[in-house]
Amino acid sequence: MEAPRRLRAVVDREECFGFANCVATLPSVFVLDDEGFSHARDVDADPALLEEAVEGCPRNAISLERRSADAVSPERRSGAAPSSRP
């Protein structure tokens, strides 16, 4: 039997501008660090709210990884396109 898979949020610090939409959507997962950028805690969360956080990020800085109990899958969901900060 395959281990259950869950979603894990990952924030690209190069893309995050600290708008905090993700924090407003899901404060149990997302927090702003001392520099004002978002950080995602690796905790179980409602998948629908994680998706909402991804969609609500104006910089497309959040991606989701599917995780099992013992490994991270290479499958990632994100609307982010590679770019650099100005």
Summary of the structure (lengths in Angstrom):
residues: 86
radius of gyration: 12.8
end to end distance: 47.6
largest distance: 47.6
contacts: 218
relative contact order: 0.29
helix: 17%
strand: 29%
